[in-house]
Amino acid sequence: MNVLQEAQAIQSELVSHRRYLHKNAETGLVLPKTQAYITETLQKLGYTPKPHRGGVVASLNPTKTGKAFLLRADADALPIKEKTGLPFACKTGNMHACGHDMHTAMLLGAAKLLKQREKDLKGEVRFLFQFGEETLEGATLAIKAGVLSNVTGAFTLHVATATPLKTGTVVLAGVGEIAPCADFFEITVKGKSCHGSTPREGVDALLAGAHIALALQAIPAREISVSDPAVLTLGKFLSGVAANAIADKANLCGSLRAYDEKTRAYIKNRIKEIVKHTANAYKAKAETTFTSGCPTLVNDEKLRALALAVTKDLLGEKQVVSAEGQRGGGSEDFAYVSQETPSVMLALSAGSNAGGYAYPLHHPKTDFDENALPIGAALFAEVALRAQKR
């Protein structure tokens, strides 16, 4: 049997992994149930996993050549209340709405497939089950913990749903920058509370925050070239405690995405300036804090060619879409890895509109076709096997 056939033979195990992780979705960097499950599963396969703040790492053939190839899957969820109605839905207010449960199950499957082919490996395969991807924190912590020591290349994938593509279709972007850099930020506005009937006696933080929200949209609309795309999003605005009281505080949270580092730096500086001076115009005070971020994600030319060959050989040319010249809008902290070592990332369809998967990533009703699990596991394993022969 080839790797794909072997992966299909363990589909029930992969489904079991995915459903446990889905039901017990955890967010951020502290994932006790997720970490314990990954660790126990790897130990049963004969690995010696090592936990750290950025996730869990395990190695196969760690001393064979001194060089390693990295396979990475993210494992954290989102603080979204699930509305899928699935029998294994998470009940804690968290949800694997971005498919990280799928990724982790696939990599656990690949760990099993590669363990069975250990004699075929010429060097080390390193597995990173990464936490804190949604907050863009985990990759840097993993790198600081030494996960990239002696690594000569890295591979990851991301599932997609609510697409026109049937389950198992691979989309492979071109060489170079394929996903934008990103920054999360928080704006704190301070005013002075008073009775709603006498607003002149206070400083309205809500009003100042509203004008800040509007003013920031002028940056990408009026200050950035159409040939240099950037997106600035404000997704959270909290202010006030009563209908008849002037708010003394306002809190706004947002994100910035761009492809050019100079543009990124320019917009970050302009956010700070506009926030400060707009607040001052309404007699309030405000400050901006950038909480986390990541650089652009880069596909390496040689590894992209290897991944393209693997996908075509395993799945057939009709199931592979080459998206050269196209770039995604979502950011991904695997970008930190791609800045340090040759890397490649691909997208794997795990549910089409026609197949009943109508909700996109990060939606409370999103779901994934579990028939994609063995395909992802096989891709992880086969890319690692061939990367050893480079």
Phi, psi and omega per residue, in radians:
M1 nan 2.519 3.028
N2 -1.463 3.118 -3.044
V3 -1.080 -0.698 -3.135
L4 -1.124 -0.737 3.116
Q5 -1.124 -0.677 3.094
E6 -1.137 -0.667 3.118
A7 -1.167 -0.702 3.123
Q8 -1.134 -0.517 3.128
A9 -1.225 -0.354 3.135
I10 -1.923 0.412 -3.084
Q11 -1.026 -0.653 -3.133
S12 -1.073 -0.627 3.080
E13 -1.155 -0.744 -3.129
L14 -1.111 -0.714 3.103
V15 -1.101 -0.718 3.126
S16 -1.093 -0.763 3.083
H17 -1.015 -0.891 -3.056
R18 -1.059 -0.774 -3.055
R19 -1.230 -0.615 3.061
Y20 -1.106 -0.843 -3.120
L21 -1.098 -0.687 -3.135
H22 -1.115 -0.807 -3.111
K23 -1.131 -0.504 -3.075
N24 -1.963 0.718 -3.093
A25 -1.021 2.345 3.136
E26 -2.315 2.643 -3.043
T27 -1.994 2.769 3.023
G28 1.373 -2.493 -3.055
L29 -1.779 -0.248 -3.115
V30 -1.889 1.777 -3.063
L31 -2.202 1.283 -2.996
P32 -1.081 -0.790 -3.135
K33 -1.205 -0.732 3.126
T34 -1.095 -0.808 -3.134
Q35 -1.083 -0.773 -3.137
A36 -1.103 -0.705 -3.120
Y37 -1.165 -0.805 3.115
I38 -1.059 -0.804 -3.113
T39 -1.067 -0.844 -3.121
E40 -1.124 -0.689 3.133
T41 -1.123 -0.775 3.135
L42 -1.149 -0.684 3.114
Q43 -1.081 -0.700 3.114
K44 -1.129 -0.459 3.121
L45 -1.475 -0.108 3.118
G46 1.760 0.206 3.121
Y47 -1.614 2.893 3.026
T48 -2.096 1.427 -3.068
P49 -1.218 2.593 3.136
K50 -2.180 2.087 3.107
P51 -1.440 2.634 2.985
H52 -2.679 3.121 -3.035
R53 -1.088 -0.484 -3.116
G54 -1.555 -0.016 3.121
G55 2.495 -2.537 3.140
V56 -2.240 2.346 -3.141
V57 -2.104 2.437 3.039
A58 -2.439 2.683 -3.094
S59 -2.273 2.595 3.027
L60 -2.102 2.193 -3.081
N61 1.052 0.895 -3.039
P62 -1.153 -0.300 -3.087
T63 -2.066 0.239 -3.005
K64 -1.229 -0.865 -3.126
T65 -2.245 -0.210 -3.075
G66 1.554 -0.152 3.101
K67 -1.945 2.538 -3.058
A68 -2.279 2.632 2.997
F69 -2.010 2.297 -3.026
L70 -1.733 2.287 2.954
L71 -1.955 2.259 -3.044
R72 -2.219 2.362 3.004
A73 -2.296 2.356 3.062
D74 -1.469 2.681 -2.968
A75 -2.299 -0.040 -3.087
D76 -1.571 2.789 -3.121
A77 -1.937 -2.935 -3.115
L78 -2.069 2.667 3.087
P79 -1.410 1.070 -3.122
I80 -2.040 2.333 3.105
K81 -1.368 2.041 -3.023
E82 -1.232 2.412 3.135
K83 -2.287 0.523 -3.095
T84 -1.386 -0.500 -3.051
G85 1.340 0.176 3.132
L86 -1.181 2.583 3.132
P87 -1.124 -0.361 3.113
F88 -1.912 0.436 3.121
A89 -1.096 2.594 3.102
C90 -1.364 2.389 -3.077
K91 -1.882 0.115 -3.008
T92 -1.660 -0.037 -3.042
G93 1.665 -0.050 3.033
N94 -1.808 2.874 3.128
M95 -2.755 2.437 2.991
H96 -1.462 1.236 -3.096
A97 -1.544 -0.001 3.120
C98 -2.006 0.078 3.048
G99 1.430 0.242 -3.137
H100 -1.179 -0.431 3.019
D101 -1.128 -0.648 3.077
M102 -1.131 -0.808 -3.117
H103 -1.035 -0.808 -3.103
T104 -1.142 -0.732 3.099
A105 -1.070 -0.710 3.124
M106 -1.095 -0.758 -3.108
L107 -1.248 -0.582 3.022
L108 -1.095 -0.676 3.073
G109 -1.120 -0.739 3.117
A110 -1.112 -0.640 3.103
A111 -1.062 -0.661 3.102
K112 -1.220 -0.782 -3.127
L113 -1.083 -0.727 -3.111
L114 -1.291 -0.560 3.077
K115 -1.073 -0.647 3.122
Q116 -1.250 -0.323 -3.135
R117 -1.979 0.448 -3.053
E118 -0.966 -0.636 -3.114
K119 -1.189 -0.358 -3.131
D120 -1.446 -0.177 -3.075
L121 -1.493 2.343 3.110
K122 -1.592 -0.337 -3.128
G123 -2.541 -2.922 -3.077
E124 -1.416 2.453 2.891
V125 -1.950 2.199 -3.124
R126 -1.944 2.341 -3.100
F127 -1.918 2.208 3.068
L128 -2.046 2.004 2.996
F129 -1.720 1.758 -2.907
Q130 -1.666 2.397 3.056
F131 -1.718 2.952 2.995
G132 1.094 0.544 3.087
E133 -1.285 -0.708 -3.085
E134 -1.098 -0.464 3.096
T135 -1.699 0.053 3.111
L136 1.020 0.650 -3.104
E137 -2.004 -0.537 -2.924
G138 -1.179 -0.686 -3.074
A139 -1.093 -0.747 -3.137
T140 -1.126 -0.659 3.111
L141 -1.160 -0.687 3.113
A142 -1.130 -0.704 3.126
I143 -1.137 -0.741 3.102
K144 -1.091 -0.518 3.136
A145 -1.395 -0.058 3.050
G146 1.699 0.272 -3.070
V147 -1.116 -0.393 -3.118
L148 -1.694 0.141 3.115
S149 -1.049 2.124 3.131
N150 1.137 0.250 3.109
V151 -1.404 2.293 -3.129
T152 -1.873 -0.053 3.125
G153 -3.079 2.789 -3.098
A154 -2.560 2.639 -3.121
F155 -2.451 2.473 2.987
T156 -2.600 2.985 3.071
L157 -2.499 2.876 3.093
H158 -2.435 2.301 3.127
V159 -1.346 2.722 3.073
A160 -2.327 2.636 3.113
T161 -2.476 2.968 -3.078
A162 1.012 0.758 3.118
T163 -2.043 2.927 3.054
P164 -1.330 -0.149 -3.021
L165 -1.536 2.380 3.136
K166 -1.206 2.753 -3.139
T167 -0.952 2.342 3.113
G168 1.670 -0.082 3.086
T169 -1.330 2.333 3.133
V170 -1.800 2.333 3.044
V171 -1.991 2.129 -3.089
L172 -2.093 1.954 3.111
A173 -1.185 3.033 -3.067
G174 -1.384 -2.814 -3.135
V175 -1.572 2.555 3.107
G176 1.679 -2.666 -3.059
E177 -1.214 2.120 -3.107
I178 -2.106 -0.179 3.103
A179 -2.566 2.547 -3.017
P180 -1.338 2.794 2.936
C181 -1.242 2.834 -3.088
A182 -2.569 2.661 3.030
D183 -2.474 2.343 2.985
F184 -1.704 2.484 3.133
F185 -2.469 2.777 3.124
E186 -2.296 2.331 3.135
I187 -1.971 2.209 3.101
T188 -1.981 2.103 3.136
V189 -1.902 2.307 3.136
K190 -2.072 2.235 3.098
G191 -2.233 -2.534 3.135
K192 -2.482 2.183 -3.093
S193 -1.384 2.622 3.030
C194 -2.854 3.124 3.129
H195 -1.194 2.483 -3.106
G196 -1.102 -0.344 -3.140
S197 -1.432 -0.235 -3.121
T198 -2.271 1.069 -3.053
P199 -1.052 -0.404 -3.128
R200 -1.128 -0.315 -3.121
E201 -1.528 -0.084 -3.129
G202 -2.183 -3.022 3.037
V203 -2.257 2.017 -2.972
D204 -1.437 1.760 3.135
A205 -1.192 -0.560 3.124
L206 -1.134 -0.786 3.117
L207 -1.079 -0.782 3.116
A208 -1.083 -0.725 3.129
G209 -1.110 -0.673 3.122
A210 -1.109 -0.739 3.115
H211 -1.207 -0.578 3.053
I212 -1.096 -0.784 -3.137
A213 -1.020 -0.743 3.135
L214 -1.234 -0.739 -3.082
A215 -1.121 -0.637 -3.108
L216 -1.126 -0.497 -3.116
Q217 -1.190 -0.285 3.112
A218 -1.283 -0.316 -3.108
I219 -1.114 -1.067 3.126
P220 -1.191 -0.489 -3.084
A221 -1.353 -0.530 -3.011
R222 -2.182 -0.240 -3.038
E223 -2.032 -0.112 -3.076
I224 -2.052 2.400 -3.130
S225 -1.131 2.556 3.106
V226 -1.118 -0.388 3.129
S227 -1.500 -0.019 -3.095
D228 -2.274 1.306 -2.961
P229 -1.075 2.510 3.065
A230 -2.622 2.576 3.128
V231 -2.252 2.274 3.093
L232 -2.108 2.096 -3.062
T233 -2.127 2.295 2.959
L234 -1.881 1.984 -3.035
G235 -1.922 -0.047 -3.096
K236 -2.585 2.302 3.129
F237 -2.514 1.959 -3.138
L238 -2.118 2.274 3.117
S239 -2.894 2.586 3.016
G240 1.486 2.723 3.137
V241 -2.263 -0.300 -3.105
A242 -2.662 2.692 -3.093
A243 -1.215 -0.429 -3.088
N244 -1.977 0.550 3.101
A245 -2.349 2.404 3.053
I246 -1.278 2.264 -3.094
A247 -1.280 2.347 3.109
D248 -1.684 -0.150 3.133
K249 -2.458 2.651 3.003
A250 -2.532 2.497 -3.137
N251 -2.272 2.155 3.119
L252 -2.121 2.401 3.105
C253 -2.201 2.441 -3.108
G254 -2.677 -3.072 3.130
S255 -2.492 2.675 -3.137
L256 -2.211 2.378 3.063
R257 -2.336 2.408 3.118
A258 -2.726 2.860 3.126
Y259 -1.767 -0.397 -3.090
D260 -1.835 2.300 -3.087
E261 -1.150 -0.581 3.096
K262 -1.183 -0.694 3.089
T263 -1.129 -0.727 3.096
R264 -0.996 -0.846 -3.124
A265 -1.133 -0.702 3.141
Y266 -1.076 -0.818 -3.098
I267 -1.161 -0.692 3.117
K268 -1.054 -0.727 3.114
N269 -1.151 -0.720 -3.135
R270 -1.184 -0.609 3.073
I271 -1.021 -0.829 -3.137
K272 -1.066 -0.771 -3.123
E273 -1.116 -0.842 -3.081
I274 -1.148 -0.715 3.123
V275 -1.057 -0.846 -3.098
K276 -1.090 -0.888 -3.016
H277 -1.339 -0.542 3.076
T278 -1.176 -0.743 3.083
A279 -1.060 -0.756 3.128
N280 -1.058 -0.630 -3.138
A281 -1.081 -0.420 3.121
Y282 -1.917 0.402 3.072
K283 1.141 0.270 3.103
A284 -1.786 3.023 3.036
K285 -2.140 2.543 -3.117
A286 -2.624 2.650 3.065
E287 -2.439 2.693 -3.118
T288 -2.025 2.328 3.090
T289 -2.145 2.163 3.045
F290 -1.553 2.062 -2.962
T291 -1.600 -0.667 3.123
S292 -2.838 2.941 -3.129
G293 -3.090 -3.098 3.100
C294 -2.723 2.754 3.118
P295 -1.418 -3.012 3.091
T296 -1.249 2.607 3.083
L297 -1.605 2.288 -3.025
V298 -2.129 2.241 3.023
N299 -1.567 2.229 3.088
D300 -1.367 2.454 -3.057
E301 -1.075 -0.850 -3.082
K302 -1.209 -0.712 3.139
L303 -1.235 -0.565 3.064
R304 -1.106 -0.748 3.121
A305 -1.087 -0.690 3.116
L306 -1.131 -0.796 -3.140
A307 -1.114 -0.655 3.120
L308 -1.130 -0.745 3.112
A309 -1.116 -0.732 3.133
V310 -1.074 -0.844 -3.094
T311 -1.111 -0.716 3.133
K312 -1.169 -0.699 -3.135
D313 -1.185 -0.717 -3.096
L314 -1.350 -0.691 -2.952
L315 -1.935 -0.320 -3.056
G316 1.642 2.602 -3.036
E317 -1.086 -0.539 -3.098
K318 -1.196 -0.305 -3.100
Q319 -1.745 0.205 -3.130
V320 -2.164 2.216 3.109
V321 -1.963 2.073 3.086
S322 -1.563 2.063 -3.059
A323 -1.908 0.870 3.121
E324 -1.118 2.429 3.139
G325 1.497 -0.071 3.128
Q326 -1.908 2.505 3.133
R327 -2.257 2.491 3.137
G328 -1.418 2.891 -3.138
G329 -1.742 -0.336 -3.132
G330 -1.469 2.525 3.121
S331 -1.651 2.855 -3.000
E332 -2.676 2.209 -3.037
D333 -1.378 0.007 2.876
F334 -1.034 -0.286 3.091
A335 -0.967 -0.626 3.109
Y336 -1.072 -0.682 3.094
V337 -1.144 -0.771 -3.096
S338 -1.142 -0.375 3.092
Q339 -1.399 -0.292 -3.059
E340 -1.828 -0.496 -3.084
T341 -2.590 2.648 3.098
P342 -0.935 2.272 -3.014
S343 -2.488 2.819 3.042
V344 -2.588 2.514 3.111
M345 -2.327 2.453 3.071
L346 -2.283 2.859 3.097
A347 -1.861 2.460 -3.121
L348 -2.170 2.082 3.131
S349 -1.191 2.240 3.126
A350 -2.229 0.764 3.096
G351 2.505 2.137 3.129
S352 -1.802 2.777 3.063
N353 -0.970 -0.774 -3.105
A354 -1.149 -0.433 -3.128
G355 -1.553 0.104 3.104
G356 1.680 0.155 -3.140
Y357 -1.846 1.459 -2.944
A358 -1.635 -0.173 -3.031
Y359 -1.854 2.345 -3.074
P360 -1.374 3.091 3.074
L361 -0.998 2.543 3.094
H362 1.250 0.248 3.076
H363 -1.703 2.478 -3.110
P364 -1.133 -0.199 3.109
K365 -1.960 0.148 -3.110
T366 -1.147 2.562 3.099
D367 -2.537 2.907 -3.059
F368 -2.290 2.543 3.109
D369 -1.386 2.022 -3.078
E370 -1.233 -0.129 3.033
N371 -1.191 -0.238 3.084
A372 -1.373 -0.282 -3.051
L373 -1.027 -0.898 3.141
P374 -1.161 -0.496 3.105
I375 -1.154 -0.812 3.105
G376 -1.099 -0.737 3.115
A377 -1.058 -0.738 3.140
A378 -1.156 -0.688 3.123
L379 -1.121 -0.781 3.074
F380 -0.961 -0.870 -3.050
A381 -1.172 -0.803 -3.054
E382 -1.210 -0.656 3.087
V383 -1.078 -0.737 3.116
A384 -1.117 -0.742 3.135
L385 -1.058 -0.794 -3.097
R386 -1.327 -0.520 3.110
A387 -1.113 -0.488 3.112
Q388 -1.151 -0.397 -3.052
K389 -1.666 0.029 -3.104
R390 -1.123 nan nan
